[in-house]
């Protein structure tokens, strides 16, 4: 039987987060048409034992191996029958009435495929959180940014982004999405493993004429970096590699060659900066990302062809800017979303 909304929390060795945040999710999400499901990505800690002991009425989905964020959710959601999925990170604190604004918006806007809440920082509750803030955007070279976050600078939330608006991408940290749209677009690309897979998915949906929205009447607080530390060389590798793969998969033919060339140059500049600042593991991460990007290209040719064939929206898509985030941030010294996107 299909329920209306399934909150699906993907867990990997996150027992401490489940202990801290899951009881609040259960308490503030209870409704006859809402199910709460934890999908475990082959954790090696006591996560599953904790779930079975403390939440015996909530049957977890146990995955046979760690499929990463992208594959983990694909495998888990394939076992969930619901009209709407809410993908929720295990390190998120929800607030009272957090679900209803998201579901109400999807109910009343059939052209909207997905939406996200306002996401604020758990440890600095006045500020937006890095991973999503008040909705995601992208610049002309594929660098993502948010309402409330430019590069690594987050703004204080003063109500300046409390309007419900269309965005380019919604964060996977708390993503409400129609199950029909999720599967029609092919779900997450499992080859990404983790990082920017939600931007890639939203790009496919946007290019096919579907809307993505931030609904800031819903608010959650995100710890961030719970599974992979922000300073991890592995995270650097995945972000650089996956961003290039995303561009290759989705950019129109007339833009692809020049943008990829510029990105190769700029990523080289980033590697030099890492070298000069003594971040030698990051230099290796960038080199590995480009090496693996080139190796993986043939495997993505068919997916690129499919994406371009299904494109119906004209460029630039909503939430794309022709400005350069690097110029805005490093040269013009702009630190606020309102200074970068107009």
C-alpha positions in Angstrom: 0.0 0.0 0.0 1.3 3.4 -0.9 1.5 6.1 1.8 1.6 9.8 1.2 5.0 10.8 2.7 8.0 8.7 3.6 10.8 10.3 5.6 13.9 8.3 4.7 17.0 8.7 6.8 20.2 7.1 5.3 22.5 6.1 8.0 26.2 5.1 8.0 27.9 4.6 11.3 25.7 7.4 12.7 24.4 5.9 15.9 25.3 9.0 17.9 23.2 11.1 15.5 20.3 8.7 15.6 20.3 8.8 19.4 20.4 12.6 19.4 18.0 13.5 16.5 15.7 10.5 15.6 13.5 10.8 18.7 12.7 14.4 17.7 12.0 13.4 14.1 9.5 10.8 15.4 7.9 13.1 17.9 7.5 16.0 15.4 6.5 14.1 12.3 3.9 11.7 13.6 0.8 11.5 11.3 -1.3 8.7 9.8 0.0 9.4 6.3 3.7 9.7 7.3 6.2 6.9 7.6 9.7 7.2 9.1 12.2 4.8 7.7 15.9 4.5 8.5 18.0 2.9 5.8 21.3 1.6 7.0 24.2 1.7 4.6 26.1 -1.4 6.0 27.2 0.4 9.2 29.9 -1.2 11.3 28.8 0.5 14.6 25.8 -0.4 16.7 23.3 1.6 14.6 21.1 -1.3 13.7 21.0 -2.8 17.2 20.1 0.6 18.5 17.2 1.0 16.1 15.8 -2.4 16.8 16.0 -1.9 20.5 14.8 1.7 20.8 12.4 1.9 17.8 11.0 -1.7 17.5 8.0 -0.5 15.5 10.1 1.2 12.8 11.6 -1.5 10.7 14.9 -0.4 9.2 16.0 -1.1 5.6 19.3 -3.0 5.9 21.5 -2.6 2.8 24.2 -5.2 2.2 27.0 -2.8 1.6 27.9 0.9 1.7 26.5 2.2 -1.5 27.3 5.8 -0.7 24.7 8.6 -0.5 23.6 8.2 -4.1 23.4 4.4 -4.3 22.2 4.0 -0.8 19.2 6.2 -1.4 18.5 4.6 -4.7 18.5 1.1 -3.2 16.5 2.2 -0.2 13.8 4.2 -2.0 13.3 1.3 -4.5 11.8 -0.5 -1.4 9.5 2.4 -0.4 6.1 3.1 -1.8 5.1 6.7 -1.2 3.8 9.7 -3.2 6.5 11.9 -1.6 9.9 11.1 -0.3 11.6 13.3 2.2 15.3 12.5 2.3 16.7 13.6 5.7 20.2 13.5 6.9 20.8 11.8 10.2 22.5 14.9 11.6 19.5 17.2 11.2 17.3 18.6 14.0 13.8 19.2 12.8 11.4 21.8 14.2 7.7 21.9 15.0 5.5 21.8 11.8 8.5 21.3 9.5 6.8 18.8 7.2 3.5 20.5 6.4 4.8 23.6 4.5 6.8 21.3 2.2 4.0 18.9 1.5 1.4 21.6 1.2 3.5 23.3 -1.5 3.9 20.1 -3.5 0.2 19.4 -3.2 -0.7 22.8 -4.6 2.0 23.1 -7.2 1.9 20.0 -9.5 4.7 21.4 -11.7 7.1 21.4 -8.7 9.2 18.2 -8.5 11.1 18.9 -5.3 11.5 21.5 -2.5 13.7 22.1 0.5 13.3 23.9 3.8 15.4 26.7 5.2 18.5 25.0 6.6 20.3 26.7 9.5 23.5 25.7 11.3 23.0 23.5 14.4 26.0 25.0 16.3 25.5 28.6 15.2 21.7 28.9 15.0 21.6 32.4 13.8 23.4 31.5 10.6 22.5 29.5 7.5 24.2 26.2 7.0 26.6 25.5 4.2 24.8 22.5 2.6 21.7 24.2 1.1 21.0 27.3 3.2 17.8 28.8 1.6 18.1 27.1 -1.8 20.8 26.3 -4.3 22.1 28.1 -7.4 24.9 27.7 -9.9 27.2 30.0 -11.8 28.2 30.0 -15.5 31.1 27.6 -14.8 29.2 25.2 -12.6 30.2 26.4 -9.2 27.3 25.9 -6.8 26.2 28.5 -4.2 23.2 29.3 -2.1 20.8 31.9 -0.8 22.7 32.6 2.4 26.0 31.0 1.5 28.7 32.1 -1.0 31.8 29.9 -1.1 32.5 29.1 2.5 30.9 32.2 3.9 27.4 31.8 5.5 25.1 34.7 6.3 23.2 35.5 9.4 19.5 34.7 8.9 17.6 38.0 9.3 14.6 37.0 7.4 16.1 38.2 4.1 15.4 35.0 2.3 12.0 34.1 3.8 10.3 34.3 0.4 9.4 31.0 -1.3 11.3 31.0 -4.6 12.3 28.8 -7.4 15.9 27.7 -7.2 18.3 25.6 -9.3 18.9 22.8 -6.9 17.6 21.7 -3.5 19.9 20.1 -1.0 20.0 16.4 -0.4 20.4 17.1 3.4 16.6 17.6 3.5 14.9 17.1 0.2 11.2 16.6 -0.4 10.6 15.1 -3.8 7.8 13.4 -5.7 8.6 9.8 -6.1 7.4 9.9 -9.7 9.8 12.7 -10.5 12.7 11.0 -8.7 12.4 7.8 -10.8 11.4 9.5 -14.0 14.7 11.4 -13.9 16.6 8.2 -13.1 17.2 8.8 -9.4 20.6 9.7 -8.2 23.6 8.8 -10.3 25.2 6.1 -8.2 28.6 6.6 -9.9 28.9 9.9 -8.0 28.9 7.9 -4.7 28.5 11.1 -2.7 28.5 14.9 -3.2 26.6 17.0 -5.8 24.4 14.0 -6.8 21.4 16.1 -5.8 22.5 19.0 -8.0 22.9 16.6 -10.9 19.4 15.3 -10.3 17.9 18.7 -10.0 19.7 19.8 -13.2 18.0 16.9 -15.0 14.6 17.9 -13.6 15.1 21.6 -14.3 16.1 20.9 -17.9 13.0 18.8 -18.4 10.7 21.6 -17.3 10.2 20.7 -13.7 10.4 23.3 -10.9 12.6 23.2 -7.8 11.7 25.4 -4.9 12.9 26.5 -1.4 10.0 26.8 1.1 11.5 28.7 4.1 8.4 28.4 6.2 9.9 25.0 7.1 13.1 25.2 9.1 15.6 22.6 10.2 19.1 22.7 11.8 22.0 20.8 10.3 25.2 19.7 12.0 27.0 19.1 8.7 30.0 17.0 7.9 28.6 14.2 9.9 29.7 11.4 7.6 32.6 13.0 5.8 34.5 15.9 7.4 34.5 19.2 5.5 38.3 19.1 5.5 38.6 15.6 4.2 40.8 15.0 1.1 38.2 12.5 0.0 35.5 15.2 0.1 37.8 17.4 -2.0 38.2 14.6 -4.5 34.5 13.8 -4.8 33.5 17.5 -5.2 36.1 18.2 -7.9 35.4 14.9 -9.8 31.6 15.0 -9.5 31.3 18.6 -10.5 33.1 17.9 -13.8 31.0 14.8 -14.4 27.8 16.8 -13.7 28.9 19.5 -16.3 29.7 16.8 -18.9 26.4 15.1 -18.4 24.1 18.2 -18.5 25.7 21.1 -20.4 24.4 21.9 -23.9 26.8 21.1 -26.7 27.5 24.7 -27.5 28.7 25.4 -23.9 30.5 22.2 -23.0 33.9 22.5 -24.6 34.7 26.1 -23.5 33.4 25.6 -19.9 35.3 22.3 -19.4 38.5 24.0 -20.7 38.1 26.9 -18.3 37.3 24.5 -15.4 40.5 22.5 -16.1 42.5 25.7 -15.9 40.8 26.9 -12.8 41.1 23.6 -11.0 44.8 23.7 -11.8 44.9 27.1 -10.2 43.2 25.7 -7.1 45.7 22.9 -7.0 48.6 25.4 -7.0 46.9 27.4 -4.2 46.7 24.2 -2.2 50.3 23.5 -2.9 51.4 26.9 -1.8 49.4 26.7 1.4 50.9 23.3 2.3 47.7 21.3 1.6 49.5 18.5 -0.2 46.8 15.9 0.2 44.3 18.3 -1.5 46.7 18.6 -4.5 46.6 14.9 -4.8 42.8 14.9 -4.5 42.5 17.4 -7.4 44.9 15.4 -9.6 43.0 12.2 -8.9 39.7 13.8 -9.6 40.8 14.9 -13.0 42.5 11.6 -13.8 39.3 9.7 -12.9 37.1 12.2 -14.7 38.9 11.4 -17.9 38.7 7.7 -17.3 35.0 7.8 -16.6 33.9 9.9 -19.5 33.2 7.0 -21.9 30.8 5.5 -19.3 28.8 8.8 -19.2 28.4 9.3 -23.0 25.0 7.6 -23.2 23.7 9.4 -20.2 24.7 12.7 -21.7 23.0 11.8 -24.9 19.8 10.9 -23.0 19.8 14.1 -20.9 20.2 16.3 -24.0 17.5 14.5 -25.8 15.0 15.0 -22.9 15.8 18.7 -22.4 12.8 20.9 -23.0 13.7 24.1 -21.0 15.8 26.8 -22.6 19.1 28.1 -21.2 20.0 29.7 -18.9 17.8 27.7 -16.6 16.1 29.3 -13.6 18.7 29.5 -10.8 21.7 29.8 -13.2 23.7 33.0 -13.4 25.9 34.2 -16.2 28.2 35.8 -13.6 31.4 34.1 -12.3 31.3 33.2 -8.7 35.1 33.4 -8.5 35.1 36.9 -9.8 32.3 38.0 -7.6 34.0 36.5 -4.5 37.7 36.9 -5.0 37.8 40.1 -7.1 34.7 42.1 -6.2 34.8 40.8 -2.6 31.1 40.0 -2.6 30.0 37.9 0.3 26.2 37.9 0.2 23.9 36.1 -2.2 22.1 39.4 -2.9 25.3 40.8 -4.3 26.0 37.8 -6.5 22.6 36.8 -8.0 20.1 39.2 -9.5 
